Amino acid sequence: MPAAALKAEKLQPDPGTRYSQVNVPQLNGLTCAQGNGGFHFGDDLDMHVFGTDDLPTRQGDQDDDHGTASCFGNPRIRLSKGPHTATVPHFTAKTVLFATVADPQGALDKSFKDTMELVEGYGRTPVGEPRSYSTKTLVMKCQQNITDTFPMTTCFWANYSAVGSLDFFPPNNEHVPLDQAAEQTRTFATAALATHP
């Protein structure tokens, strides 16, 4: 994933678009599939999307509509700890659809705060300060962290219909830079949301 500077834009007013499903997107240089890519940290260190209980579910949904995807790049990332080695995705993504998200920035801030506090309680350690980003269609907040000794980068995002997170694994055992993670988050969210089946 090449580094790219994300153009700073102001979130535009709600255009009224509502999404009906979360697709597994086709992204340049990545192979994406449903699920966590066959890898999880366990012990509640895996990233989720919390802090959204007050957002209205879509009509007819029994539960929030969750989409989970994992995307692998080339070369593959391998993590090693003691005698164990695992091939991991470049990132995993979780997306939750809602009837509406009236305040995307407020929803993002709450989900980021609640989720990061929860996973920190299970052993993720934040590194540096989080950074916020905004485009015309979504808002994002990214934070580097250490998870089970591995340097991870996590981005949360929100728009007027969905809230999600991307958890980036470390190529070359280094954090994915925040700007690069934010650009990939924007690309993923734009490609994954669909207004029809």
BALOTI-427113 format. One line per 2 residues: number of its first residue (from 0); their letters; for each residue x, y, z of C-alpha. Coordinates in nm, 4 decimals. Each point is the difference from the previous one (the first is absolute). Layout:
<recs>
NUM> A> X/Y/Z ~ ...
</recs>
This chain:
<recs>
0> MP> 0.0000/0.0000/0.0000 ~ 0.1729/0.3204/-0.1113
2> AA> 0.0112/0.2932/0.2362 ~ -0.2376/0.2774/-0.1016
4> AL> -0.0944/0.3334/0.1466 ~ -0.3728/0.0174/0.0641
6> KA> -0.1470/0.3272/-0.1243 ~ -0.1659/0.1825/0.2894
8> EK> -0.3637/0.0803/-0.0801 ~ -0.3020/0.1015/0.2025
10> LQ> -0.2736/-0.2582/0.0530 ~ -0.2936/0.1033/-0.2176
12> PD> -0.3645/0.0059/0.1188 ~ -0.1870/-0.3303/-0.0009
14> PG> -0.0804/-0.0894/-0.3652 ~ -0.2653/-0.2499/0.1106
16> TR> 0.1836/-0.3085/-0.1304 ~ -0.0675/-0.3117/0.2065
18> YS> 0.1852/-0.3261/-0.0540 ~ -0.1657/-0.3396/-0.0320
20> QV> 0.3047/-0.2226/0.0371 ~ 0.3732/-0.0187/0.0587
22> NV> 0.1897/-0.1529/-0.2920 ~ 0.3434/-0.1582/-0.0031
24> PQ> 0.1698/0.2569/-0.2217 ~ 0.2479/-0.0411/-0.2817
26> LN> 0.2994/0.2156/0.0892 ~ 0.3097/0.0634/-0.2073
28> GL> 0.2894/-0.2216/0.1139 ~ -0.2076/-0.1838/0.2613
30> TC> -0.1999/-0.3211/0.0141 ~ -0.2985/0.0384/0.2319
32> AQ> -0.2409/-0.2593/0.1398 ~ -0.2677/-0.0284/0.2675
34> GN> 0.1115/-0.0810/0.3525 ~ 0.3134/0.0651/0.2034
36> GG> 0.2439/-0.1653/-0.2400 ~ 0.0455/-0.3019/0.2243
38> FH> 0.1808/0.1976/0.2703 ~ -0.1098/0.1515/0.3288
40> FG> 0.1878/0.1123/0.3087 ~ -0.2558/-0.1381/0.2437
42> DD> -0.0297/0.1187/0.3612 ~ -0.2234/0.2861/-0.1245
44> LD> 0.2917/0.1704/-0.1790 ~ -0.1697/-0.0210/-0.3401
46> MH> -0.1408/0.3339/-0.1147 ~ -0.3789/0.0520/-0.0060
48> VF> -0.2433/0.2916/-0.0291 ~ -0.1485/0.0941/0.3366
50> GT> -0.1766/0.3092/0.1318 ~ -0.2753/-0.0052/-0.2624
52> DD> -0.2908/-0.1397/0.2054 ~ -0.1923/0.3290/-0.0156
54> LP> -0.0005/0.0113/-0.3827 ~ -0.3249/-0.1134/-0.1680
56> TR> 0.0069/-0.3401/-0.1705 ~ -0.1337/-0.0349/-0.3520
58> QG> -0.3687/-0.0903/-0.0379 ~ -0.0510/-0.3756/-0.0022
60> DQ> 0.3430/-0.0749/0.1467 ~ -0.0019/-0.2277/0.3022
62> DD> 0.3555/0.1095/0.0789 ~ 0.2435/0.2528/-0.1381
64> DH> 0.1222/-0.1022/-0.3451 ~ 0.3657/-0.0883/0.0450
66> GT> 0.2521/-0.0512/-0.2757 ~ 0.3430/-0.1489/0.0682
68> AS> 0.2708/-0.0182/-0.2629 ~ 0.3729/-0.0654/-0.0215
70> CF> 0.2351/0.1182/-0.2722 ~ 0.3368/-0.1532/-0.0846
72> GN> 0.2758/0.1671/-0.2001 ~ 0.3201/-0.1239/-0.1598
74> PR> 0.2363/-0.0809/0.1572 ~ -0.1990/-0.1579/0.2818
76> IR> 0.0571/0.1169/0.3565 ~ 0.1297/-0.2618/0.2432
78> LS> -0.0060/0.0513/0.3769 ~ 0.2210/-0.2045/0.2312
80> KG> -0.0161/-0.0465/0.3756 ~ 0.2145/-0.2646/0.1628
82> PH> -0.0280/-0.3210/-0.2029 ~ -0.3248/0.1127/-0.1686
84> TA> -0.0238/0.1729/-0.3382 ~ -0.3200/0.1096/-0.1749
86> TV> -0.0853/0.1569/-0.3338 ~ -0.2327/0.2942/0.0612
88> PH> -0.2038/0.2400/-0.2139 ~ 0.1263/0.3473/-0.0783
90> FT> -0.3143/0.1103/0.1811 ~ -0.3314/-0.1242/0.1336
92> AK> -0.3133/0.2141/-0.0213 ~ -0.3287/0.0099/0.1869
94> TV> -0.2969/0.2024/-0.1248 ~ -0.3390/0.0563/0.1636
96> LF> -0.2968/0.1483/-0.1921 ~ -0.2677/0.2146/0.1641
98> AT> -0.3290/0.1615/-0.1014 ~ 0.1748/0.3329/0.0426
100> VA> 0.3023/0.1504/0.1695 ~ -0.1172/0.3561/0.0600
102> DP> 0.3367/0.1155/0.1393 ~ 0.2862/-0.1947/-0.1627
104> QG> 0.2683/0.1890/0.1942 ~ -0.1736/-0.0659/0.3323
106> AL> -0.0528/-0.3670/-0.0877 ~ 0.3650/-0.0326/-0.1051
108> DK> 0.1291/0.1609/0.3191 ~ -0.2187/-0.2216/0.2208
110> SF> 0.0818/-0.3219/-0.1844 ~ 0.3726/0.0797/-0.0011
112> KD> 0.0028/0.0866/0.3707 ~ -0.2117/-0.2947/0.1174
114> TM> 0.1765/-0.2588/-0.2158 ~ 0.3558/0.1156/0.0658
116> EL> -0.0637/0.0206/0.3756 ~ -0.1432/-0.3516/-0.0025
118> VE> 0.2838/-0.1605/-0.1968 ~ 0.2557/0.1948/0.2035
120> GY> -0.1460/-0.1686/0.3060 ~ 0.0799/-0.3344/-0.1624
122> GR> 0.3582/0.0927/-0.0856 ~ 0.0192/0.2279/-0.3047
124> TP> 0.2321/0.2901/0.0766 ~ -0.0458/0.3289/-0.1887
126> VG> 0.3064/0.1532/-0.1651 ~ 0.0145/0.3757/-0.0608
128> EP> -0.3104/0.2095/-0.0516 ~ -0.3007/-0.0825/-0.2184
130> RS> -0.0426/0.2017/-0.3181 ~ -0.3308/0.1111/-0.1529
132> YS> -0.0793/0.0202/-0.3717 ~ -0.2995/0.1182/-0.1992
134> TK> -0.1154/-0.0287/-0.3611 ~ -0.3213/0.1152/-0.1661
136> TL> -0.1638/-0.3368/0.0741 ~ 0.1460/-0.1313/0.3276
138> VM> 0.1979/0.0789/0.3131 ~ 0.2846/-0.2115/0.1391
140> KC> 0.2217/-0.0311/0.3049 ~ 0.3178/-0.2124/0.0041
142> QQ> 0.2227/-0.1185/0.2863 ~ 0.3163/-0.2090/0.0120
144> NI> 0.0175/-0.2625/0.2744 ~ 0.1892/-0.3046/0.1204
146> TD> -0.2038/-0.3201/0.0004 ~ 0.1513/-0.3197/0.1396
148> TF> 0.3468/0.1537/-0.0694 ~ -0.0908/0.0856/-0.3636
150> PM> -0.0108/0.3595/-0.1325 ~ -0.3553/0.0511/-0.1288
152> TT> -0.1753/0.3021/-0.1492 ~ -0.3773/0.0333/0.0399
154> CF> -0.2386/0.2384/-0.1768 ~ -0.3667/0.0595/0.0777
156> WA> -0.2332/0.1714/-0.2448 ~ -0.3605/0.1166/-0.0225
158> NY> -0.2392/0.1507/-0.2512 ~ -0.3755/0.0641/0.0060
160> SA> -0.0879/-0.3698/-0.0292 ~ 0.2852/-0.2104/0.1414
162> VG> 0.2807/-0.0262/0.2547 ~ 0.3050/-0.2202/-0.0470
164> SL> 0.3575/-0.0808/0.0934 ~ 0.3118/-0.1245/-0.1782
166> DF> 0.2832/-0.1685/0.1892 ~ 0.3336/0.0091/-0.1885
168> FP> 0.2648/-0.2652/0.0616 ~ 0.3693/0.1000/-0.0099
170> PN> 0.1949/-0.0519/-0.3216 ~ 0.3709/-0.0310/0.0879
172> NE> -0.1034/-0.0007/0.3675 ~ -0.0683/0.3762/-0.0107
174> HV> -0.3175/0.2023/0.0517 ~ -0.1879/0.0925/-0.3149
176> PL> 0.0290/0.3837/-0.0110 ~ -0.3198/0.1776/0.1047
178> DQ> -0.0409/0.1909/-0.3278 ~ 0.0368/-0.3190/-0.2022
180> AA> -0.2468/-0.1839/0.2229 ~ -0.2528/0.2826/-0.0331
182> EQ> 0.0223/-0.0030/-0.3794 ~ -0.0496/-0.3783/-0.0090
184> TR> -0.2937/0.0353/0.2406 ~ -0.1646/0.2534/-0.2315
186> TF> 0.0571/-0.2259/-0.3000 ~ -0.1418/-0.3054/0.1779
188> AT> -0.3094/0.1740/0.1385 ~ -0.0816/0.1549/-0.3366
190> AA> 0.0316/-0.3343/-0.1796 ~ -0.1729/-0.2209/0.2592
192> LA> -0.3313/0.1847/0.0411 ~ -0.2779/-0.0831/-0.2447
194> TH> -0.3447/0.1527/-0.0439 ~ -0.1487/-0.3143/-0.1613
196> P> 0.0617/-0.3787/0.0134
</recs>
